[in-house]
Every structure is written in C-alpha cells, then in structure tokens.
Amino acid sequence: MAIAQATVCKLKSECASSQCCYIKPEFEVVSKKRQSILPLQPISTHSDTGVCENYKLEGVPCWPLETMNGHCGCTPGTSCQFVPEPTLPAPTLVAIIQRSIYMPGPGSYQCVTKV
C-alpha cells in the first residue's frame, strides 16, 4: 500500500488551488477548558516550512479555532458556523460572547456558504 507524500511548502502559492500551506505555529490557540488542562508550552519543532493541506468542503465538520492555528479551514467562500440539528428549531437568540465557542444545543460546526 502506497502512502501519499505531503508536499512541503513555505507559501500558499506552492500548493494546489484546493489547498493552503499549513505551517505549525510556535504556540497553539486553545479553548479555555483545554488551556486549563494543558499549560501553554512552546512547540519545540517550530520551523518556517509546512505541508500543503486541503481546504474543508461545504458541509464538512470544522472547528472555529483551526484557522487560528494555521490550518486551512473551510474552502474560500465558506466559513465555519454552528449548524443546529435539522429536527430541532433554530435558536432564536444568538449570543456571541468574546473568547468562547457558542454551542446553543444539539448540532455541530460545519463549513457553510457565507451569507
């Protein structure tokens, strides 16, 4: 079984149009809960080279902090938004609280077309 080789890059232009250049950051952005569990520590293998990583397509699960950590995230023209379960009514009150991930109930974060 052949394993695909990742394309090494320094710039997005070195990757395919459906990819970005993911360079692991020196420090990762984490949620408050995870930060209380894992103390902030520098990543010892920081470099200025990375690998080409595919953008996530519309409808695919995502996480709001992944782009802050250098990952590609959603395809350009889409964004990572909370999508409630289809059997439940959409929340009527949307509260955006700085520095927190909004989880209004059953559902998940997905790549959706920007409005």
N, C-alpha and C positions, 0 to 999 in steps of 0.2 A: 504494500500500500504506500503510495507516494504522498508525502506531506508537502503542501504548498509553502514555498518560501515567501516570507514577508518582504516587501520592497522597502529598503532603507531610504529615508528621506531627511531633508532639512527644511524643505519648503513645500507648501501645498502644490505648487506647480510641478513637482516631481512625481505626483500621484495622478491616478486616473480621475476623470471628472466626477465620478461617483464616490470619491474618497477624499480624505484630508490627511495631513501629516500629523500623527499623534506623537508628541514628544512628552515623555513622562515628566511632570513638574517636580520641582525640588520639594515643595510642600503640597499636600493634597487638601482640598476643601472638603470638610465632612460635616454631617449634621451634628447638632448639639449633643444628641444622645450618643452617637458614635464617638464624638470627641471626648466625652466623659469616660468612655471605656478605654479608648486608645489615646494615650498622650501624644501631643504634637511632636513628631520626630522628623528630622530631615531624611530624605531618601538618599542612601549612600551612593547609589549608582547614577546620579544625575548627569546627563550629557546633553549636547545640543543636536543630537541625531535621534530620529524616531523611526516609526514604521507607518506605511500607508494603511489607513483603517477605513472601512466602508461606512458611509452615512447610513443611518437607520431609515427605512422606508416608512411611508404613511401607514398608520395602523399598527406599527410595531411598538412593543413596550419600550419605555425610556425612563430616565431618571433625571430630574432637573439639575442635579449637581454635576453630571458627567461632562458637560461642556466647560464648566468652571475648572475642571481638572484636565482640560486639554483634549478630551475625546471628541470625535466628530459630532456626535449627537444626531439630530434629525436632518434629513435632506433639506437643502436650501429651499425656502418657500413653505416649510412646515416648522412647527415648534412643539416642544414637549409640554403638553397640557393634561390636566386631570380630566378623565372621561368617566362619568358615573356609569354604573351597571345599567344596561338598557331596560331592565324590568322595573327600575326604581325611578321616581320622578327626579328631575334635575334639582339641585339645591336652589332655593330662591334667593338666599342671601350668600353672596360671595365676599368673604373677608380675606383680604391679603394682609398678612402680618409679616413685617420685615424679619428676615432671618429664620423663617420657619417654612416647612413644607406643608402646604394646605392639603389635608385629606378629609373631605367633607363626608365621607361614608364609603360604602362599597363601590369599588371601581378601581381604576389604575391609571397611571400616567402613560400616555401614548403620543406618538408623533401624529399631529393633525395639521391640516392646511391652515395657514394664518388667515385671519379674517380682516 
